[in-house]
Structure formats: C-alpha cells, structure tokens
Amino acid sequence: MPRHRLQAWLPREGHHDAWTTLHVRALGIVKHVLNHYAPADPRLDRMFAALADPTRRVMVARLARGPASVSELARPLAMSLPAVVQHLRVLEDSGLVTSAKVGRVRTCRMAPEPLAAATSWLEQQRMVWEARFDRLQALVEDPDDDDRSP
C-alpha cells in the first residue's frame, strides 16, 4: 500500500535516477513557489528561522509544558550557559518566547500567538498543495481528459 496516494505513479525500485530527478524537480518547484509567490512576512521568517535550530526546538518543547528558568532550560543541553542565553535571545526576537527577571532568576514562557500564526499559514499551504496534488493525480490517472485543466 503506498504511503501517499501519489506513490502509485512514482518510479519503482531500480529507477533511482528517475526518482532522484523527480525529487530534485519537486524541491525546486516548492522552493520557487515559496520564494516568489508566498507573500513575505518577516514575523514568520524570524519564527521559522528560530525553529530551524534543533537546540531551540528542544527549548520550545520544554517551554510548551510550562515556564522554566534559564538554568532549567540549560540543564539537559550540552552547552555553556552563555550559549543557551544566545539561543533564548533568538527565540525572544522571533516572538516565540518571553522572559522576565525576578531577582536573580530569569523565567521564560511560550508566547502562543506566533505559533497560531504559523499554524494558520501552514494550514493554508497544506490546502493549496493538496488541491494541486489532487489535480496532478487526476491528470496522471486520465491524461486524455481534455475537460480538466492542469
């Protein structure tokens, strides 16, 4: 059973060159669309850039369970406290995390609004691409149907 409904028409084993070519072309198309047709949103750009780092994703996952001090966030990470603070600064600049200092302890919290904006954007993209893949699948299944536009 194909993992994805379009795998039925993808190249089979032994056709690695065709698979690689298809994969590279698909990635090129996605990159082109994202770079040229998606409206620029600096807030989303900063947020996705912040989440691109695995260390920061670990921090976000921990903060999703509730507030934590910088020391608590640093404990499971194999890095210095100044490096953790730099990562937190990136998360704060992206709007994903807020922090407040009380005495000597800086406590960090998740800010849910930026994640809601990203979720909304991703959902819009998912709907657009699912519709495109549905049209592509229909075209592949019945290429002689002239009534359907690609």
N, C-alpha and C positions, 0 to 999 in steps of 0.2 A: 504494500500500500504506500503510495507516495506521501511524503511528509507534507508536501504543499501541492495544491491542486495543479500547479503548472509543471511539476516534475514529470508528469506523464509525457510531455513533449521535449524535455531536456535531453541532451546527449547521454547515452548509457555508458556503462563501464567500457574501458578500452578506447573511448573517444575523448581522451583528456585534452587534446588540443582544441577540439570544438568546445568543450566545457570551459576551458580557460579563456578562450576568445569570447564566449558568451558572457562569462563573469566579468571580464575586463570591460566589455562594452556596456553592460548594465551599470557597473560602478561609474563609468564615465558619464552615462546619461544622468544618473542620480546627482553626481557632483555638478554637472552643468545646470540642471534644474535648480538645485539648491543655491548655486552661486548667481544665477541670472534671473530666476523667476520668483524666488521667495523674497518677500519684502524684508529689508534689513530691519532688525530690531536689536539695538545694542544691548538691551537688558537680557534678551535670550542668548545673544552671543557670549556675554560675560558668564551667564549661568552655565551654559554648555561647556565653555572653556574651563570653568572651575570644576565641573563634574568629570572632565576628561582625565583627571588625575586619580589613580586608584587610592592614594592616601586620603585625599579629600572625600572620596566616596565612602571610605571607612568611617571618617568623622561624621559625615551626614547620616549614615546608617545608625551610628551611636546616638546622635542627637535626635533622631526620629523617635527614640524610646523616651526622651525627656532631656531636660537641661543637664549640662555637665561642666565641670571646671576644666580649665586648660590642662591641668595636671591629670585629670581623669582621662581626657582625650589622648594625652601623650602616652599614658601607661602602656597600652598594647602596641605602640608603634616603635619600631627600631630606628629612632632618630632623636636628635637633640631637641630640647625644649624650644630654642630659637627657630628651628626648622618647622616645628609644629605651629608656632605663632605665625610664621610666614604663610603657611597653608591656611590658617584661620583667617588671616587678613584677606587672602584671595576669596575665601568663601563669604566674608563680610562685604567685600567690594562688589561681589555678584548679587548681594541681597539675600542669599540663602540662609545666612546665619547672622544673628545679632548677639552682642555681648554687653555685659555690664560688670563693672568692677565694684565690689563691696569690700572695703578694707584691702586685704592683700590677695583676695581671690577674684579671678575673672571667670564669670559663669557665661556659658554660651547656650543659645537656644536656636531652634529652627524657626525660620520665617516661612510660613506655608504659602503665602501669596505668590512668590516666584515659581514655586513648583506647580501651582494651579495654572499659571500662565503657560508653562512649558507643557503640561499635560494637555491643555486645550490646543496648543499648536500642534503637538504630536498627533492628537486625535484627528485634526483637520487633514494633516498629511496622510494619515492612515486611510481615511475615507477616499481621498483623491487617488492614492495609489491602488487601493483595492478596486476602484472603478476602472482604472486603466488596465489592471491585470485581468479583470473580467472581460473587458473589450478585447484584449490580446488573446485570451483563451478562446473566446468565441471566434475570432478570426482564424486562429490556428485550427480549431475543430472544423470550421466550414469556410475555407478560403474562397470558395466560389460564390458566396452570398454577396451579391452586389448592393443589397439594400442597406448593409451595415457599413458605417464609416469607421476607419481605424482609430 
